[in-house]
Amino acid sequence: MNDNLFKEYKIRSKVDNKIINKYKGSVPIELIYVWESY
């Protein structure tokens, strides 16, 4: 990851953290990272 993408991910992850935690158990983590990148 480049720095800008990582920063954007960190910002968005604060918003989407509940969603990620909800699905992390059942969805492959790679799929979450791909989804986060859009």
PyMOL Python script that loads the backbone (N, CA, C, O; Angstrom):
from pymol import cmd

cmd.read_pdbstr("""\
ATOM      1  N   MET A   1       0.833  -1.200   0.000  1.00  0.00           N
ATOM      2  CA  MET A   1       0.000   0.000   0.000  1.00  0.00           C
ATOM      3  C   MET A   1       0.870   1.253   0.000  1.00  0.00           C
ATOM      4  O   MET A   1       1.865   1.327   0.721  1.00  0.00           O
ATOM      5  N   ASN A   2       0.492   2.223  -0.804  1.00  0.00           N
ATOM      6  CA  ASN A   2       1.179   3.507  -0.697  1.00  0.00           C
ATOM      7  C   ASN A   2       0.569   4.299   0.454  1.00  0.00           C
ATOM      8  O   ASN A   2      -0.497   3.946   0.960  1.00  0.00           O
ATOM      9  N   ASP A   3       1.251   5.376   0.868  1.00  0.00           N
ATOM     10  CA  ASP A   3       0.845   6.101   2.075  1.00  0.00           C
ATOM     11  C   ASP A   3      -0.552   6.687   1.960  1.00  0.00           C
ATOM     12  O   ASP A   3      -1.336   6.618   2.907  1.00  0.00           O
ATOM     13  N   ASN A   4      -0.872   7.268   0.799  1.00  0.00           N
ATOM     14  CA  ASN A   4      -2.181   7.905   0.649  1.00  0.00           C
ATOM     15  C   ASN A   4      -3.310   6.889   0.753  1.00  0.00           C
ATOM     16  O   ASN A   4      -4.330   7.143   1.394  1.00  0.00           O
ATOM     17  N   LEU A   5      -3.122   5.743   0.123  1.00  0.00           N
ATOM     18  CA  LEU A   5      -4.144   4.703   0.181  1.00  0.00           C
ATOM     19  C   LEU A   5      -4.303   4.200   1.610  1.00  0.00           C
ATOM     20  O   LEU A   5      -5.411   3.956   2.087  1.00  0.00           O
ATOM     21  N   PHE A   6      -3.155   4.050   2.281  1.00  0.00           N
ATOM     22  CA  PHE A   6      -3.202   3.588   3.667  1.00  0.00           C
ATOM     23  C   PHE A   6      -3.913   4.594   4.562  1.00  0.00           C
ATOM     24  O   PHE A   6      -4.710   4.211   5.419  1.00  0.00           O
ATOM     25  N   LYS A   7      -3.627   5.885   4.366  1.00  0.00           N
ATOM     26  CA  LYS A   7      -4.297   6.928   5.154  1.00  0.00           C
ATOM     27  C   LYS A   7      -5.795   6.910   4.900  1.00  0.00           C
ATOM     28  O   LYS A   7      -6.592   6.999   5.835  1.00  0.00           O
ATOM     29  N   GLU A   8      -6.175   6.795   3.632  1.00  0.00           N
ATOM     30  CA  GLU A   8      -7.598   6.752   3.293  1.00  0.00           C
ATOM     31  C   GLU A   8      -8.251   5.530   3.933  1.00  0.00           C
ATOM     32  O   GLU A   8      -9.361   5.608   4.459  1.00  0.00           O
ATOM     33  N   TYR A   9      -7.545   4.402   3.880  1.00  0.00           N
ATOM     34  CA  TYR A   9      -8.071   3.186   4.497  1.00  0.00           C
ATOM     35  C   TYR A   9      -8.287   3.373   5.997  1.00  0.00           C
ATOM     36  O   TYR A   9      -9.313   2.967   6.544  1.00  0.00           O
ATOM     37  N   LYS A  10      -7.303   3.996   6.655  1.00  0.00           N
ATOM     38  CA  LYS A  10      -7.420   4.213   8.095  1.00  0.00           C
ATOM     39  C   LYS A  10      -8.608   5.108   8.424  1.00  0.00           C
ATOM     40  O   LYS A  10      -9.339   4.848   9.379  1.00  0.00           O
ATOM     41  N   ILE A  11      -8.804   6.166   7.631  1.00  0.00           N
ATOM     42  CA  ILE A  11      -9.926   7.074   7.850  1.00  0.00           C
ATOM     43  C   ILE A  11     -11.246   6.340   7.644  1.00  0.00           C
ATOM     44  O   ILE A  11     -12.157   6.436   8.466  1.00  0.00           O
ATOM     45  N   ARG A  12     -11.337   5.612   6.543  1.00  0.00           N
ATOM     46  CA  ARG A  12     -12.581   4.905   6.231  1.00  0.00           C
ATOM     47  C   ARG A  12     -12.818   3.765   7.209  1.00  0.00           C
ATOM     48  O   ARG A  12     -13.962   3.451   7.537  1.00  0.00           O
ATOM     49  N   SER A  13     -11.734   3.142   7.678  1.00  0.00           N
ATOM     50  CA  SER A  13     -11.896   2.001   8.574  1.00  0.00           C
ATOM     51  C   SER A  13     -12.535   2.427   9.892  1.00  0.00           C
ATOM     52  O   SER A  13     -13.189   1.621  10.555  1.00  0.00           O
ATOM     53  N   LYS A  14     -12.349   3.695  10.274  1.00  0.00           N
ATOM     54  CA  LYS A  14     -13.013   4.197  11.479  1.00  0.00           C
ATOM     55  C   LYS A  14     -14.522   4.192  11.289  1.00  0.00           C
ATOM     56  O   LYS A  14     -15.276   3.907  12.220  1.00  0.00           O
ATOM     57  N   VAL A  15     -14.956   4.512  10.070  1.00  0.00           N
ATOM     58  CA  VAL A  15     -16.385   4.542   9.753  1.00  0.00           C
ATOM     59  C   VAL A  15     -16.921   3.126   9.558  1.00  0.00           C
ATOM     60  O   VAL A  15     -18.015   2.792  10.012  1.00  0.00           O
ATOM     61  N   ASP A  16     -16.130   2.305   8.875  1.00  0.00           N
ATOM     62  CA  ASP A  16     -16.595   0.977   8.470  1.00  0.00           C
ATOM     63  C   ASP A  16     -16.212  -0.121   9.457  1.00  0.00           C
ATOM     64  O   ASP A  16     -16.455  -1.301   9.203  1.00  0.00           O
ATOM     65  N   ASN A  17     -15.610   0.268  10.586  1.00  0.00           N
ATOM     66  CA  ASN A  17     -15.079  -0.721  11.519  1.00  0.00           C
ATOM     67  C   ASN A  17     -16.156  -1.680  12.006  1.00  0.00           C
ATOM     68  O   ASN A  17     -15.908  -2.878  12.140  1.00  0.00           O
ATOM     69  N   LYS A  18     -17.346  -1.161  12.271  1.00  0.00           N
ATOM     70  CA  LYS A  18     -18.436  -2.019  12.743  1.00  0.00           C
ATOM     71  C   LYS A  18     -18.834  -3.021  11.672  1.00  0.00           C
ATOM     72  O   LYS A  18     -19.105  -4.186  11.965  1.00  0.00           O
ATOM     73  N   ILE A  19     -18.867  -2.551  10.413  1.00  0.00           N
ATOM     74  CA  ILE A  19     -19.211  -3.435   9.300  1.00  0.00           C
ATOM     75  C   ILE A  19     -18.147  -4.515   9.146  1.00  0.00           C
ATOM     76  O   ILE A  19     -18.463  -5.692   8.978  1.00  0.00           O
ATOM     77  N   ILE A  20     -16.879  -4.101   9.204  1.00  0.00           N
ATOM     78  CA  ILE A  20     -15.777  -5.053   9.069  1.00  0.00           C
ATOM     79  C   ILE A  20     -15.846  -6.091  10.183  1.00  0.00           C
ATOM     80  O   ILE A  20     -15.734  -7.290   9.927  1.00  0.00           O
ATOM     81  N   ASN A  21     -16.029  -5.636  11.406  1.00  0.00           N
ATOM     82  CA  ASN A  21     -16.083  -6.560  12.537  1.00  0.00           C
ATOM     83  C   ASN A  21     -17.255  -7.523  12.413  1.00  0.00           C
ATOM     84  O   ASN A  21     -17.169  -8.686  12.808  1.00  0.00           O
ATOM     85  N   LYS A  22     -18.352  -7.016  11.857  1.00  0.00           N
ATOM     86  CA  LYS A  22     -19.543  -7.845  11.714  1.00  0.00           C
ATOM     87  C   LYS A  22     -19.303  -8.992  10.735  1.00  0.00           C
ATOM     88  O   LYS A  22     -19.754 -10.116  10.958  1.00  0.00           O
ATOM     89  N   TYR A  23     -18.582  -8.694   9.638  1.00  0.00           N
ATOM     90  CA  TYR A  23     -18.409  -9.685   8.576  1.00  0.00           C
ATOM     91  C   TYR A  23     -17.056 -10.381   8.582  1.00  0.00           C
ATOM     92  O   TYR A  23     -16.846 -11.341   7.840  1.00  0.00           O
ATOM     93  N   LYS A  24     -16.136  -9.902   9.417  1.00  0.00           N
ATOM     94  CA  LYS A  24     -14.772 -10.439   9.393  1.00  0.00           C
ATOM     95  C   LYS A  24     -14.747 -11.939   9.653  1.00  0.00           C
ATOM     96  O   LYS A  24     -13.911 -12.658   9.105  1.00  0.00           O
ATOM     97  N   GLY A  25     -15.668 -12.408  10.493  1.00  0.00           N
ATOM     98  CA  GLY A  25     -15.691 -13.825  10.816  1.00  0.00           C
ATOM     99  C   GLY A  25     -16.099 -14.707   9.651  1.00  0.00           C
ATOM    100  O   GLY A  25     -15.702 -15.870   9.590  1.00  0.00           O
ATOM    101  N   SER A  26     -16.887 -14.170   8.722  1.00  0.00           N
ATOM    102  CA  SER A  26     -17.451 -14.996   7.657  1.00  0.00           C
ATOM    103  C   SER A  26     -16.932 -14.645   6.267  1.00  0.00           C
ATOM    104  O   SER A  26     -17.089 -15.426   5.328  1.00  0.00           O
ATOM    105  N   VAL A  27     -16.309 -13.467   6.134  1.00  0.00           N
ATOM    106  CA  VAL A  27     -15.802 -13.036   4.833  1.00  0.00           C
ATOM    107  C   VAL A  27     -14.274 -13.042   4.862  1.00  0.00           C
ATOM    108  O   VAL A  27     -13.678 -12.521   5.805  1.00  0.00           O
ATOM    109  N   PRO A  28     -13.628 -13.626   3.839  1.00  0.00           N
ATOM    110  CA  PRO A  28     -12.167 -13.615   3.775  1.00  0.00           C
ATOM    111  C   PRO A  28     -11.633 -12.195   3.858  1.00  0.00           C
ATOM    112  O   PRO A  28     -12.184 -11.283   3.241  1.00  0.00           O
ATOM    113  N   ILE A  29     -10.555 -12.003   4.624  1.00  0.00           N
ATOM    114  CA  ILE A  29     -10.002 -10.668   4.840  1.00  0.00           C
ATOM    115  C   ILE A  29      -9.559 -10.030   3.523  1.00  0.00           C
ATOM    116  O   ILE A  29      -9.626  -8.810   3.374  1.00  0.00           O
ATOM    117  N   GLU A  30      -9.109 -10.845   2.569  1.00  0.00           N
ATOM    118  CA  GLU A  30      -8.713 -10.312   1.267  1.00  0.00           C
ATOM    119  C   GLU A  30      -9.892  -9.637   0.584  1.00  0.00           C
ATOM    120  O   GLU A  30      -9.734  -8.602  -0.062  1.00  0.00           O
ATOM    121  N   LEU A  31     -11.072 -10.225   0.729  1.00  0.00           N
ATOM    122  CA  LEU A  31     -12.273  -9.664   0.117  1.00  0.00           C
ATOM    123  C   LEU A  31     -12.602  -8.306   0.724  1.00  0.00           C
ATOM    124  O   LEU A  31     -13.028  -7.389   0.022  1.00  0.00           O
ATOM    125  N   ILE A  32     -12.400  -8.187   2.034  1.00  0.00           N
ATOM    126  CA  ILE A  32     -12.636  -6.907   2.703  1.00  0.00           C
ATOM    127  C   ILE A  32     -11.666  -5.859   2.175  1.00  0.00           C
ATOM    128  O   ILE A  32     -12.067  -4.727   1.909  1.00  0.00           O
ATOM    129  N   TYR A  33     -10.387  -6.222   2.020  1.00  0.00           N
ATOM    130  CA  TYR A  33      -9.413  -5.260   1.517  1.00  0.00           C
ATOM    131  C   TYR A  33      -9.740  -4.821   0.097  1.00  0.00           C
ATOM    132  O   TYR A  33      -9.579  -3.649  -0.242  1.00  0.00           O
ATOM    133  N   VAL A  34     -10.191  -5.741  -0.725  1.00  0.00           N
ATOM    134  CA  VAL A  34     -10.579  -5.388  -2.090  1.00  0.00           C
ATOM    135  C   VAL A  34     -11.777  -4.452  -2.069  1.00  0.00           C
ATOM    136  O   VAL A  34     -11.817  -3.457  -2.792  1.00  0.00           O
ATOM    137  N   TRP A  35     -12.756  -4.785  -1.228  1.00  0.00           N
ATOM    138  CA  TRP A  35     -13.954  -3.949  -1.108  1.00  0.00           C
ATOM    139  C   TRP A  35     -13.592  -2.563  -0.591  1.00  0.00           C
ATOM    140  O   TRP A  35     -14.123  -1.563  -1.075  1.00  0.00           O
ATOM    141  N   GLU A  36     -12.688  -2.494   0.394  1.00  0.00           N
ATOM    142  CA  GLU A  36     -12.263  -1.218   0.962  1.00  0.00           C
ATOM    143  C   GLU A  36     -11.561  -0.345  -0.063  1.00  0.00           C
ATOM    144  O   GLU A  36     -11.595   0.881   0.039  1.00  0.00           O
ATOM    145  N   SER A  37     -10.917  -0.971  -1.061  1.00  0.00           N
ATOM    146  CA  SER A  37     -10.113  -0.199  -2.016  1.00  0.00           C
ATOM    147  C   SER A  37     -10.970   0.550  -3.028  1.00  0.00           C
ATOM    148  O   SER A  37     -10.462   1.413  -3.743  1.00  0.00           O
ATOM    149  N   TYR A  38     -12.263   0.235  -3.101  1.00  0.00           N
ATOM    150  CA  TYR A  38     -13.136   0.935  -4.044  1.00  0.00           C
ATOM    151  C   TYR A  38     -13.778   2.143  -3.398  1.00  0.00           C
ATOM    152  O   TYR A  38     -14.547   2.853  -4.046  1.00  0.00           O
TER     153      TYR A  38
END
""", "prot")
cmd.dss("prot")
cmd.show_as("cartoon", "prot")
cmd.util.cbc("prot")
cmd.orient("prot")
